[in-house]
Amino acid sequence: MSSDDALARAEELLARLEATRTQLEQLSPADDADKALDILTELADLSRAVEAELQRAKSEAEAERDAQP
């Protein structure tokens, strides 16, 4: 995977993160706590995935830079 691929994946994950955050904001007081907890768990998982993709992009960019003469 190239650094560009990893960055594209991170951007996709950030879009999912934003959509999920919007879901959380739209919960009404009548919605149950379990649904809110599920959304918060998904937000945490997506945040970790974004962080991993950014780290992967950084590592790939460094490898690409080091491979150049």
Phi and psi restraints in degrees (value plus and minus 20) as a CYANA .aco file:
   2 SER   PHI    -105.4   -65.4
   2 SER   PSI     148.5   188.5
   3 SER   PHI     -84.0   -44.0
   3 SER   PSI     -53.9   -13.9
   4 ASP   PHI     -85.1   -45.1
   4 ASP   PSI     -59.7   -19.7
   5 ASP   PHI     -83.1   -43.1
   5 ASP   PSI     -63.5   -23.5
   6 ALA   PHI     -85.1   -45.1
   6 ALA   PSI     -59.6   -19.6
   7 LEU   PHI     -86.5   -46.5
   7 LEU   PSI     -59.6   -19.6
   8 ALA   PHI     -82.4   -42.4
   8 ALA   PSI     -61.7   -21.7
   9 ARG   PHI     -84.3   -44.3
   9 ARG   PSI     -60.8   -20.8
  10 ALA   PHI     -82.8   -42.8
  10 ALA   PSI     -59.7   -19.7
  11 GLU   PHI     -83.9   -43.9
  11 GLU   PSI     -60.8   -20.8
  12 GLU   PHI     -81.8   -41.8
  12 GLU   PSI     -63.5   -23.5
  13 LEU   PHI     -85.5   -45.5
  13 LEU   PSI     -57.6   -17.6
  14 LEU   PHI     -84.1   -44.1
  14 LEU   PSI     -57.7   -17.7
  15 ALA   PHI     -83.8   -43.8
  15 ALA   PSI     -62.1   -22.1
  16 ARG   PHI     -84.2   -44.2
  16 ARG   PSI     -58.6   -18.6
  17 LEU   PHI     -81.4   -41.4
  17 LEU   PSI     -65.3   -25.3
  18 GLU   PHI     -83.7   -43.7
  18 GLU   PSI     -62.9   -22.9
  19 ALA   PHI     -83.0   -43.0
  19 ALA   PSI     -59.7   -19.7
  20 THR   PHI     -89.1   -49.1
  20 THR   PSI     -59.2   -19.2
  21 ARG   PHI     -81.8   -41.8
  21 ARG   PSI     -59.6   -19.6
  22 THR   PHI     -82.2   -42.2
  22 THR   PSI     -59.8   -19.8
  23 GLN   PHI     -77.8   -37.8
  23 GLN   PSI     -63.4   -23.4
  24 LEU   PHI     -83.4   -43.4
  24 LEU   PSI     -62.4   -22.4
  25 GLU   PHI     -83.9   -43.9
  25 GLU   PSI     -49.1    -9.1
  26 GLN   PHI    -107.6   -67.6
  26 GLN   PSI     -21.2    18.8
  27 LEU   PHI     -83.7   -43.7
  27 LEU   PSI     116.6   156.6
  28 SER   PHI    -112.3   -72.3
  28 SER   PSI     143.2   183.2
  29 PRO   PHI     -77.8   -37.8
  29 PRO   PSI     -43.3    -3.3
  30 ALA   PHI     -97.3   -57.3
  30 ALA   PSI     -39.5     0.5
  31 ASP   PHI     -87.5   -47.5
  31 ASP   PSI     126.2   166.2
  32 ASP   PHI    -101.4   -61.4
  32 ASP   PSI     140.7   180.7
  33 ALA   PHI     -84.4   -44.4
  33 ALA   PSI     -50.2   -10.2
  34 ASP   PHI     -82.6   -42.6
  34 ASP   PSI     -60.5   -20.5
  35 LYS   PHI     -84.8   -44.8
  35 LYS   PSI     -63.1   -23.1
  36 ALA   PHI     -82.3   -42.3
  36 ALA   PSI     -61.8   -21.8
  37 LEU   PHI     -84.4   -44.4
  37 LEU   PSI     -60.0   -20.0
  38 ASP   PHI     -80.9   -40.9
  38 ASP   PSI     -62.8   -22.8
  39 ILE   PHI     -87.1   -47.1
  39 ILE   PSI     -61.7   -21.7
  40 LEU   PHI     -83.2   -43.2
  40 LEU   PSI     -58.1   -18.1
  41 THR   PHI     -84.3   -44.3
  41 THR   PSI     -62.5   -22.5
  42 GLU   PHI     -83.6   -43.6
  42 GLU   PSI     -60.2   -20.2
  43 LEU   PHI     -80.8   -40.8
  43 LEU   PSI     -62.7   -22.7
  44 ALA   PHI     -84.4   -44.4
  44 ALA   PSI     -63.0   -23.0
  45 ASP   PHI     -83.0   -43.0
  45 ASP   PSI     -64.3   -24.3
  46 LEU   PHI     -84.6   -44.6
  46 LEU   PSI     -59.1   -19.1
  47 SER   PHI     -81.4   -41.4
  47 SER   PSI     -62.8   -22.8
  48 ARG   PHI     -84.5   -44.5
  48 ARG   PSI     -58.9   -18.9
  49 ALA   PHI     -86.1   -46.1
  49 ALA   PSI     -60.2   -20.2
  50 VAL   PHI     -82.0   -42.0
  50 VAL   PSI     -66.1   -26.1
  51 GLU   PHI     -79.3   -39.3
  51 GLU   PSI     -62.8   -22.8
  52 ALA   PHI     -84.4   -44.4
  52 ALA   PSI     -62.0   -22.0
  53 GLU   PHI     -86.0   -46.0
  53 GLU   PSI     -59.3   -19.3
  54 LEU   PHI     -85.5   -45.5
  54 LEU   PSI     -59.3   -19.3
  55 GLN   PHI     -84.9   -44.9
  55 GLN   PSI     -61.2   -21.2
  56 ARG   PHI     -82.4   -42.4
  56 ARG   PSI     -62.8   -22.8
  57 ALA   PHI     -82.1   -42.1
  57 ALA   PSI     -61.6   -21.6
  58 LYS   PHI     -83.3   -43.3
  58 LYS   PSI     -66.1   -26.1
  59 SER   PHI     -83.3   -43.3
  59 SER   PSI     -63.1   -23.1
  60 GLU   PHI     -84.7   -44.7
  60 GLU   PSI     -61.2   -21.2
  61 ALA   PHI     -84.2   -44.2
  61 ALA   PSI     -60.9   -20.9
  62 GLU   PHI     -85.2   -45.2
  62 GLU   PSI     -60.6   -20.6
  63 ALA   PHI     -85.2   -45.2
  63 ALA   PSI     -62.2   -22.2
  64 GLU   PHI     -83.6   -43.6
  64 GLU   PSI     -60.8   -20.8
  65 ARG   PHI     -85.7   -45.7
  65 ARG   PSI     -62.7   -22.7
  66 ASP   PHI     -88.8   -48.8
  66 ASP   PSI     -46.4    -6.4
  67 ALA   PHI     -99.1   -59.1
  67 ALA   PSI     -36.4     3.6
  68 GLN   PHI     -97.8   -57.8
  68 GLN   PSI     122.0   162.0
